[in-house]
Amino acid sequence: MAGLSLLTLLCHRAVSMLLKELSSLASPLSAPQVDKLKQLTAELSPLQLAWVSGYLAASAQGQEGAPPQSQSGQTLTILYGSQTGNGRGIAKALAAKAQSLGYGVNLASMGEYNVRNLKQETLLVAVVSTHGEGEAPDDAIELHKFLGSKRAPKLDKLQYAVLSLGDSSYEFFCQTGKDFDARLSALGAKPLLSRVDCDVDYQSQSDNWQTELLERVKPLLQAADGAATNVVSINAANAGINSNTGLEYDKQNPYSAEVIVSQKLTGRDSLKDIRHLEIDLGESAISYQAGDALGVYFHNDEALVAEILEALALEPDTRVQLGAESLELRDALIEHKELTQLYPGLVQFWAETVQSDELLTISQDKEQTRRFILSHQLVDLVKRYPLNGAKLDSAQALLDKLRPITPRLYSIASSQSEVESEVHLTVALVEEERDGQRRFGAASHFLARAEEGAQVRVYVEPNKHFRLPEDPQTPVIMIGPGTGVAPFRAFMQQRVAEGVAGDSWLFFGNPHFEQDFLYQTEWQQYLKSGALSRISLAFSRDQAEKVYVQHKIKQQAKELWLWLERGAHIYLCGDAERMAKDVHQALLEVAMEQGGLTSEAAEVFLDELRSAKRYQKDVY
């Protein structure tokens, strides 16, 4: 304890001296960067401070911008492009394994990687997911574009490996990983091993790939004889010291939090059921920033599980195996397996089990399978195509075909500057009627039924690509219909806490003013105080002609363009399938109409805004 106290004293004294110098000298850091440094150091433990101190000292001795080197002269550069955190988690695990072997490692987000260093690399690993309709995740967009451009260098000296993550339920499965593989190869790079495309249940494939990769690079990164370990450098921003998620609670180890408020936001006659939830993070020390998401684990509805078991004539207490754990079938389905989201392999399995010609035809056609998956759950599948004398090998056989539950991400609707140890969510109940039965989204139904006092397992998923401008005086334009308004509530709480007033504009839409104006009182108070300078509302069903946020954007084209000329940042949150595309098209039309741009030039303009982090999306 005495040694730790001395370490604490020395570390804090060193940091205090550094901050004092930063305050008195002409610092190369901006004021916001100095504030971030102060905030970070205040949160770190003595051991973390010591690690940071050592890292900065080592970095100061090296060449600026040069990748860290191991004693063997080779460095394994691991880049990740991740939308939901899976890619980042795999990349960090791989980096830790390589580090334990004494290898030089440079771990970085693709969004933070300097593409000019690419031509100097000799060993590169890319772990990348696919987002939307075959699109690169936000942090991989620039590198993806660079590799496909004429500026990309020859990479004859590079050896690489690609692990791609995706969901086979979607048409462009693992497309971004396939693109990276093809483009690196076209530039002359040689694969260390074949690309691996992982589905949602990726853990086993990923573990095997990591083992094989480390074996392949062993001759190239062998630790020097007689050395206890090589000098290993990992990008500090990605080394596991993360002020957003903390060291203890993450996707692999979620925190069990308590629901302290659950209230319905929409009116009695609304067609939507949208809830406001407040969750107590207690003593977890979990922190987050405005723009981040909350990962939520859920349990399946007991009534849904009972309906599935009855349809399959399976006994709830049948013993099944999940890895090394033995448990009852009912509990396995409630707590561990996805029941509301199908995937192609499951549809094919059931078609072959029941020998339905209709379902076999569907399962053999990608487009028909995709449409079927979007409109059916497991219970619909087994009831619409019953066994009818066909034999299911066992409950275990079905269980093995079901995917594990994956947490759902919700945009956080609060700022810790306002709510401290709480986190707020805005959740719409996903509900449809099929064959006379109401079907629900698993996570939204779980949260909608969660009463005050209920426990829910959560973790923070940082979103560095949805952040308020560093300069608080920069105007912001927030476009968030429906539950897409959630992060903008967090933005406003943050701005008010920082004393920022004005130069903010909200576009919000929903069906009816009286029933669906989410957080109406709060927005009116922000307008009255001047914290929010403008609001444009689109209530689509309150008049004969439907009006959406994209229509309001075009109506306000002149003023919106003036804001953009003043350097405004645009933020868009909500439905990716239709709304985001319609808003994007409306912004293109504004650029063409007000800026005199051609359609091609307007696309380039919005692309440049995105590259400059002035056009950010959080769509789902």
N, C-alpha and C positions, 0 to 999 in steps of 0.2 A: 504493500500500500504506500510505503514511503517513496519507493521508486516511481510509482504511478503519480503521486502527488508532485514529485520533482519534475516528471515529464509534463504534467499539466501546466506547472508554473512556467517552465522553459518555453513550451509551445505557445502559450497565451502571451508570454512576454515578447516572443519573436513576432507573432501576428500583430500585437499592439504596436510594436516599433514599425512594422511594415505599413500598417494603416496610417500611422502618424506621418511617415514619409510621404505616403500617397497624398495626404491632405496638404502637406506643406510644399511639395515640389510640383513642377509642371508634369502631371502624370499623363502617360499615353492612354490611360483608361478613361472612358467617359464617366460622368457622374453616376449614371445607372449601373455601370459595371462595378464601380467602387462600392455602391450600395449592395449589389449582389454579393460581392466578395465579403463584405461585413456580415451580411445575413448568413452566408454559408459557414463562415468560421464560427459564428455564434452557435450554430447547430451541431458542430462536429465534436466528437468525443476526443479525448487525448490521443488515443491510438490513431484515429482518423486524421487528426492534425499532424501527427508525426509522419503519417504516410504522405499527406499532401506536401509537407515540408520537404521530404526526401524527393518526391516526384518533381517539385519545382526546381530543386537544386540540380537534379540530374538533367532536367530539360534545359536549364540555363547554360550548362556546360556543352550541350550538343549544338548541332547546326540548326538554325531556325528552319522549320518546315521539313526537315529531313526525317524519314521514318526511323524509329528506334532500331538498333542493331543488337543482335546477340553476339557472343564471343566468336561464334562460328562464322559471323559475317552475313548471315541470312536472317531475314525477318519474315514471319508469317503474318501477312496483312489480312485481317478478317473484317469484312464490310457487311453490314446488314441493312436491309430495307424492310421495314416492318410497319404494318398498319394497326395491328391489335396487340403487339408485344411478343408474339410467338417467335418471330425471327430474331428479335433482340435477345430473347431468353436463350435460344439455341446458340447464338453467336457468343454470348457471355460464358455459357457453359463450355463451349469449345475452347475459348481463350483461357479459361481457368485450367482446363486439362493440359493445354499446351504449356502454360506457365508452370504447372507442377512438374513437367518434364524438363524444365530449364530452357525452353525455347524463347527466342525473342518474338514478341507479339505486338502488333499494332491493331487494336480493336477500335472501330469507329462506325458511326452511322453513315450511310451513304450520303446523307444530307449534309454532313459536316466534313466529308472527305474532300481534299483538294485534288481535283482531277488532274492537275499538272504533275502530280507525283506518280501518276499511273505508269508512265513510261520508264520509271525507275524501279518499279516493282519486279520481283522475280517469283514470288509465291503469293498468290491471291486466292482468298476464299470468299465467295459471295453467298450469303444466306438471304433470300428475298421472297417476299410473298406477292400474291397477285390481288389486286383490288378492283372492284367493280367489274366492268366488262373487259377483262384482260388488261387492265391498266396497272402501271407501276404504282406502288404506295407512295405517299407524299414525299418521304425522305429519299426515295430512289429516282424520282423523276429526272433530276438534272443529270445524274450519272447515266441513266438510261438514254437520255437524249444525246449526251456527249459521245457515248460509244457508237451511236448510229449516225454521227455527223462526220463531215469531212475533216474536222479538227482532231478526230481521234488518231493517236499515233500508232505506228507499227509496234506490235507487242511480241516480237520474235523470241525475246528472252524470258517471257512470262510463262509460268505453269499455274494452272488455276483449277478450282473445283467449284461447282455450283450445287447448292441445295435449294430447291424451290418449294414453296408452300402454297397450297391452294385448297379448293373445295371442288370435288368432282361433280357436285350438284350444278355447277355453273359451266357454261359453254366453253369458256376460255381457261380451262384448268391449267394452273401453273404457267400461264403464258409469259409472265415477266421473267421467270427463271429460264424459260426456253429462249427468250430473247437475249438475255445476258450470255447464255452458253453459245448461241449462234454468233453473236457479235464479237465476243472475245476470240472465238475460233477464226472468224473471218479476218481478224486483225493479226493473226499469226500465232496466237497463244496456244499452248498445248495443254490438254486436260490431264490433270493428275489421276482422275478417275471419272467414270461416267456420271453425268448429272443424275440426281435422284429427285423425283417428283413426289412430294408427300401430300397425302390427303389430310382431312381434319384430324384424324387419329394418327398423328405423326411421330409420336415419341419413340416407338420401337425402331422405325426406319431411320430416324434422326440419330439415335444412339449408335446403330450399326454403321451408319455413314461416318460419324465422328471417329469411331474406332479405326475404320479402314483408312480414313484420311490421315490420321496421326501416324499410322504405320507407314503410309506412302511417303510422308515427308520426313520420316525418321532419318534416313541417310543424309538428307539435305540440311537438317537442323539438329544433328546429333550434338549433344552438349560436349564441351571440350573435356578431354581426359583429365582427371585429377581435380576438376572444378566441382565445388559443392553444388553450384547452380549457375546458370548464365544470368547476366543482367537482363531482366525482363522489364519492358516498358509497355504499359497499356494506356491508351488514350484516357486521360484523367476523367473526362466527362462520362466515360462508359466503364469505369473500373469497379462498379458496384457501390460506390459512394454516391448515393442519389438523394438529394434533398427533397425530391417529390415523393418518393415511395418509402424512404427509410431503408434500413438494412434488414429489418425483421419481417415485414409483411409484404408479400408480393403475390403473384398469380399462383405460385407453387405453395405458398403459405399464407392464405387469406386470413383476415382478422374477423372474428365473430363480433359484429356490432349490433346495437340495439336500435330498433325503430322507435322513435320517440314521438313522431307526429305523422299521421297519414290522413290526408283530407282530400276530398274530391274538389277539383277546380272548376269543372264544367257544370252547367246548370242541370236542373232536373229534367228538362225536355231536350237536352243535347243528344245528338246521335253518337257522341263520343264520351268515353269514360276516361278522363285524364286526372291523374292523382299527383299531389305534391307530397313527397316523403322527406322527412328529416331524420337523419341517422346519426347516432351518437358514436363518435370514434373513441370515446373514453380516454384512457391513459395510453393509447397505442402510439402516440407521437407521430401518427401518419400525417403527412402534410401534402398539400396539392396546390396547384396554381389555377387561376381562372383560365378555362380552355381545356383542362384535363378531363378525362373520363373516369368513371367508377366501374370497375369490373364487379359483377354480381353473380354469385353462384346461387342456384335455386334447387328446390325439390319439385318433382312432378306432382300433379294433383292426384290424391289418393283415389278419387272417383274415376279418373281417367285410367289409372292402372287397373282398377277393379273391372272396368269395362273391357279392357284388352285381355285380361286373364279369363274372363267369362267367354269372350268370343273364341278363344283358343282352347278352352276347356283345360286350363292349366291350374294346378293347385297353388295358392299363394305361398304356402309354407315349404314348397319344394326347395331342397338345398341346391345351390348353384355355387360356382367358383368364379371369383373375380381376382385374378392373379393368385396370390397366396391366401386370400381371404375366402372363407366359406360363410355364406349368408343365405337368408331366405329370398326366393325369387321376387316376392312383393317388395322387399326392402331394396333389392338391387335395382328394380325398375324405378322406384320412387327417388332414390338418392344418387344413382350413378349413370343412368342411361338416357340418351336423347330419345324422346318419344314423339315430339311434334315436328321434327325435321327429318325427312327421308333423304336418301342419297341413292345414286344409280345401282350400286352393288346390292343394296337391300331390296330394291324393287326386282332385280334380276333373281336374287335368291328366292323371294317369295313366288315369283312367276314359275320358277322351276319346281318349287315345293308343291304348289297347288295345281300345276300343269294347266293353267288357264291360257287358251290360245290368244285371247284378247290382251292379257297382261304380258304374255311372251312377246307379242308384236310390239307393244309399247316399250318393253325393256330393251328391244333390239334396235330402237330408233332413238338417237340422241336427243332430237328436238322434242319428240313425244314424251320421252322420259323427263326432260327438263320441265315441260309444262305440267306433267303429272305430279312431280315433286313439289312444285309451287302451290298446288291446290289440294294436297292430301297429307294426312298424318299417318302414323303407324296404325292407329285404331281404324281409320278409314280404309286403309289397305287390307287389313285382315278381315274386316266385316264386308267390304265390297267383293273381295275375292276369298271366300271362306274355304276351309280345308275340304269340306264335303267328301269325307272318306279318305282324302289324302293324309299321309302320316308325316307329322313333324318329328324328326329324329328324337329331339329332346328339348326341354326348356333351355338347357345349356347351349344347344345349337342356335336357337334364336338369340339368346343373350349375347353370344359371341359375334353375331352379325350386327348388333346395335352399337352405334358409336357412343363413346363416353360423353357425359354432359360437359359442355363447354360454357364458360361464363359469358354473360352478355355485357356489352359496354354501354353505359348511359352517360351522356354529356352532363357534367356536373353543373348544377344550377345555383351555386353559391360561391362566395369568396371567403377564405378563412380570415381575411382581415375583418369581416363582418360577423361570421358565425363561429369562429374559433375552432373548437374540437368537434364541430358538426359537419356533415356533408348533406346537401339537398339534391333531390332528383325530381324531374318532371316526367312522369311515366304514363304513356297511353296504353290502355288495355287493348291488346290485339284480339279481335273477336270476329268470327265468321260463322255462318250457318251452312252445314252440309248434311244432306239427307235428313233434314228435320232436327239435327243435333247442333248445339252450339259448340264450336271448337275455339280454343284459346291459344295464344302464344304462351309458352311455358313460363318464361321469366316474368313477363308483364302480369300474368295471372297470379303468379306467386307473390309478386310485390303488391298487387291490387288487394290481395286477401290478407296481406301481412298487417296484423293489428299492432297497436302500440304495445311495446314490450317484446315483440317478436325479435328473434335473432336472425341475422342475415350475414353471410360470409362475403367480405368485400376486400378489394385492393384498389390502389390508384394506378391507372394507366396514363402516363404522361403523354401529352400531345404538344410537342414543341412546334408543330406547324399550325397551331391555332392559338396565337398569343397576341395580346395587346401590343401596340407599337412601343418601342423603347422610349421614344419621346412622347410623354403624356399629352403634349399639345397637338399631336397629329390628329386630324379629324378621323372619325371611324364611322363606317356605314355598316349596319348590322341587318342582315336579311334572314329572318327565321320564322317562317309560318309554323303553326301547330306547336309540337314539342320542340321544334327547332329553335324556339325562343330561349330554351334553358340556359345555354352558355352565355347568352347576352344579359341575363339576369345576374350571372356571376361577373360579367364585365362591368356592369353598372355598379354593383356593390364594390368592386375593386377601385373603380375610378372615384367613387364618392369617398372611400376610405383614404385615398391619396390626395383628396382635395381637388380633383380635376373636374372642371365644369364646362358644359357646352361642347360644341363641335362633335356631337354624336347624333346619329340618325338611325332610327329603328323602322324597318319594314316588317309588319306582322300581319298574318292572315289566318283565318279560320272560317267555318261556315257561318256562324251567327254572332252578332255583337253581344246580344243579351245572354247567350248561353256559353259562348266559347272564347271570351276575351280573357286569356290567361294572364294572371297577375295584374289585372286592370288597375287596381288601386295603386299598386307600386309604380306602374308606368306614369300614371297621372301625377303622382307625387314627384317623380323625377322631372317631369315636364315643368311642374309648378316651381320647383327649386332651381331650375336651370341646368341641372345635371345632365338632362337629356334635352337637346335643343330642337329635335324634330321627330315626329312619328307619322308614318304613313300606314293606314289600315286598309285591309282588303277582306271584307266579310262576304264570301262568295255567294251565299244563299239569301242575302238580305235584299236583293233586287232581282228583276226578271233575268237580267244578263249576268252571268257569273263573272266575278272579278277576283283575280288572284294577284299575288305580290308582283309578278312579272308585268302585269298591266299597270300597276302603280309606279313601277320603275320607269316604264316608257312614258307615263304621264309626267313624271318629274325629271325627264331626261336632261333638260337644260340646267337645272339646279344641281343634279347629280354630277354632270360633267364638270361644272365649276368646282365642286368638292374634289373631284379627281385631279383637276389641275392644281389644286391647293395641296396635293399630296395625300389625299384621304386613302385609308386602308379599307378594303371591302371584306366582309366576313359573311359566309353563307353556311347555314346549318339546316339540315332536314333531309327529306326524302331524296335519294340519289336517282331513283328510277325516272321520275317525271319532273318534279319541281326544280331540281338543280339544273337539269338540262334546259328547262324553260327560262329560268333566270339567266343562265349563261347566254342564251340566245337574245334575251332582252338587253343584256349588257353589250353584246355585240352591236345591236341595233342602235343603242345610245352612242357608241363610239363612231359608228358610220354616220349617223344623223348629225351629231353635235361636233364630232372631230373631223368630219369630212374624209373618213378613211374608207378604203375599199374593204370588202368582206375579208380578204386575205390579210390586209394590214390590221384590221380590227382583231383578228385572231392572234396575230403577232403581239399586238398591244396588250391584250389580256394575258398572254403567255409571259410577257415581260413583267407585268404586274405580279403575276404568280411567282416568278423567279426572284423578284425583289421583295417577296413576302408582303405584298400589298393586296393580294387577292388570295384569301385563305378559305378552305372549305373543310367542314366537318359533316360529311354526308354519309347516309347509311341506307 
